[in-house]
Amino acid sequence: MEDTYGHTPPEKAIEGADVYGVGFDPERSARKELRLGIIGAGPVAQSKHWPALRRLQTIWEPVSVAAFALRTPGQAHKIERVFGGRWYDDFARMIAEERLDGVIVCSSDESHAAHAIACIEAGIPVLVEKPIARSLADAFRMCSLAERHNVPLMTVANKRYSPPYRRAKELVGSGPVANPAMLVAKFNLGYDYVDLLESGTIHILDIARFLMGDVRTVRCVGVDRYHRSRRRYPIDNAVCQLEFASGAIGAISTSSTALSFKPWERVEVYAEGAWLEVDDQWRLTVHDSELGGSRTWEPAPPNTLMFDEEFGGFMGLIENFLQVIRGAERPVVTGWDGYRAYEVLVACELSLARKGAVVRLPLEPEEADAEAHAWLRSAGWPGPSAG
Ligand SMILES: NC(=O)c1ccc[n+]([C@@H]2O[C@H](COP(=O)([O-])OP(=O)(O)OC[C@H]3O[C@@H](n4cnc5c(N)ncnc54)[C@H](O)[C@@H]3O)[C@@H](O)[C@H]2O)c1
């Protein structure tokens, strides 16, 4: 297990001279130089991906964003000023004209499939934002195509790279929280202008798979208590029960109506003689001894070593993507992981449509999409193509 709780190597921190980790890094700087493109340079690209890329460049990662696609000129000119890179209003032209080593797809959910497929067909590795697509059938097509063309496809599951979840994974993998029996989680999306399950809870569904393995059955009950979803998503609060292929069980509660103040996210994993908790993707505690006390890892104020880019997991995610392009690492999150997380989400929607019935995985993509979309539309949701 690493003895650092973040990206900055502990020896750099301890030396004091380079607490920000910006000193010359011969290993990183010797890596192959890569040119990326970004499709859909909107709020998330500008607030999460670019700052993470900047931070990686600052610690000597040889990567640049050569070009980006965006349809709004005002935003595009600002991005050129702030982050650089050539602006294209047509993503297809960007793919054709730039010699890109990889593309990050950050467009709206409805466009993920079309944008990722265009890149894969051009042989360009893709990192696509979550959810991987807006239908299981599209997600399946993307993953199968990437496999056929032997092009890396990764999905954004940034929490997997966040230090507390990374370490939780190690504790579940090699003990003391090995062979877990149960996961209990809460997620407080806290706002209703996006879809409760698709836009937020999918992160926790992915973390559940990350820590516990594949999901075998899903049962979900939900309520539209306050009828205020601006996108008319059918429910505003839900509880999902999961049964994992390992035989372990899980329960996740999620809400779009309570405020998203902290603590807004909590994951607990229970094993034999030990359990762990991750609070707000920030503090990890392991309880493995009645007498010895518990162990907690959390960033200590004044927090100089903790960068949001890093704690949000985006730095780790993008560095992994770059190393996958170089053939130097395996992806921590594959296209198929994005597919499976989305499949658990669709299973929740099917269970909701069937009034809390147990839904068994794997799902048949077209059938499952048809039933889930019919349920969404019956509640007045504008449908997957209306974004
Ligand atoms: N990982 C996370 O923590 C996280 C958090 C929030 C949102 N997201 C996801 O990130 C993605 C982007 O979110 P956002 O809020 O920035 O979305 P957004 O819809 O506000 O922005 C997407 C941008 O893509 C542009 N775009 C769409 N189609 C295009 C095309 N054909 N060519 C060029 N540009 C195009 C749009 O004009 C817009 O500027 C979404 O999929 C969202 O679900 C991820």
The ligand as a Tripos MOL2 file, in Angstrom:
@<TRIPOS>MOLECULE
LIG
   44    48     1     0     0
SMALL
NO_CHARGES

@<TRIPOS>ATOM
      1 N1        -17.6430   13.5420  -13.7690 N.am      1 LIG1
      2 C1        -18.3640   14.4200  -13.1210 C.2       1 LIG1
      3 O1        -18.1790   14.6150  -11.9130 O.2       1 LIG1
      4 C2        -19.4130   15.1910  -13.8450 C.ar      1 LIG1
      5 C3        -20.1370   16.2140  -13.1990 C.ar      1 LIG1
      6 C4        -21.1170   16.8810  -13.9030 C.ar      1 LIG1
      7 C5        -21.3850   16.5430  -15.2310 C.ar      1 LIG1
      8 N2        -20.6810   15.5400  -15.8360 N.ar      1 LIG1
      9 C6        -20.9140   15.1660  -17.2430 C.3       1 LIG1
     10 O2        -20.0300   15.9390  -18.0450 O.3       1 LIG1
     11 C7        -20.5940   16.1810  -19.3370 C.3       1 LIG1
     12 C8        -20.5500   17.6470  -19.6660 C.3       1 LIG1
     13 O3        -21.2920   18.3560  -18.6940 O.3       1 LIG1
     14 P1        -21.5630   19.9170  -18.8670 P.3       1 LIG1
     15 O4        -22.3420   20.3290  -17.6840 O.co2     1 LIG1
     16 O5        -20.2770   20.5970  -19.2030 O.co2     1 LIG1
     17 O6        -22.5230   19.8010  -20.1280 O.3       1 LIG1
     18 P2        -23.1030   20.9330  -21.0750 P.3       1 LIG1
     19 O7        -24.1840   20.2720  -21.8510 O.co2     1 LIG1
     20 O8        -23.3970   22.1670  -20.2980 O.co2     1 LIG1
     21 O9        -21.8430   21.2490  -21.9880 O.3       1 LIG1
     22 C9        -21.5110   20.4230  -23.0350 C.3       1 LIG1
     23 C10       -20.9070   21.2790  -24.1080 C.3       1 LIG1
     24 O10       -20.7440   20.4820  -25.2580 O.3       1 LIG1
     25 C11       -21.0620   21.2680  -26.3680 C.3       1 LIG1
     26 N3        -21.4000   20.4050  -27.4950 N.ar      1 LIG1
     27 C12       -22.4220   19.5440  -27.5960 C.ar      1 LIG1
     28 N4        -22.4190   18.9710  -28.8050 N.ar      1 LIG1
     29 C13       -21.3610   19.4850  -29.4850 C.ar      1 LIG1
     30 C14       -20.8210   19.2960  -30.7970 C.ar      1 LIG1
     31 N5        -21.3880   18.4730  -31.6570 N.pl3     1 LIG1
     32 N6        -19.7070   19.9610  -31.1240 N.ar      1 LIG1
     33 C15       -19.1400   20.7970  -30.2760 C.ar      1 LIG1
     34 N7        -19.5900   21.0340  -29.0170 N.ar      1 LIG1
     35 C16       -20.7040   20.3830  -28.6390 C.ar      1 LIG1
     36 C17       -22.2380   22.0810  -25.9060 C.3       1 LIG1
     37 O11       -22.4310   23.2260  -26.7020 O.3       1 LIG1
     38 C18       -21.8040   22.4440  -24.4950 C.3       1 LIG1
     39 O12       -21.0250   23.6100  -24.4710 O.3       1 LIG1
     40 C19       -22.0290   15.6130  -19.2740 C.3       1 LIG1
     41 O13       -22.0380   14.3510  -19.8710 O.3       1 LIG1
     42 C20       -22.2980   15.4760  -17.7720 C.3       1 LIG1
     43 O14       -23.1990   14.4280  -17.4550 O.3       1 LIG1
     44 C21       -19.7020   14.8970  -15.1730 C.ar      1 LIG1
@<TRIPOS>BOND
     1     1     2 1
     2     2     3 2
     3     2     4 1
     4     4     5 ar
     5     4    44 ar
     6     5     6 ar
     7     6     7 ar
     8     7     8 ar
     9     8     9 1
    10     8    44 ar
    11     9    10 1
    12     9    42 1
    13    10    11 1
    14    11    12 1
    15    11    40 1
    16    12    13 1
    17    13    14 1
    18    14    15 2
    19    14    16 1
    20    14    17 1
    21    17    18 1
    22    18    19 2
    23    18    20 1
    24    18    21 1
    25    21    22 1
    26    22    23 1
    27    23    24 1
    28    23    38 1
    29    24    25 1
    30    25    26 1
    31    25    36 1
    32    26    27 ar
    33    26    35 ar
    34    27    28 ar
    35    28    29 ar
    36    29    30 ar
    37    29    35 ar
    38    30    31 1
    39    30    32 ar
    40    32    33 ar
    41    33    34 ar
    42    34    35 ar
    43    36    37 1
    44    36    38 1
    45    38    39 1
    46    40    41 1
    47    40    42 1
    48    42    43 1
@<TRIPOS>SUBSTRUCTURE
     1 LIG1         1 GROUP 0 **** ****
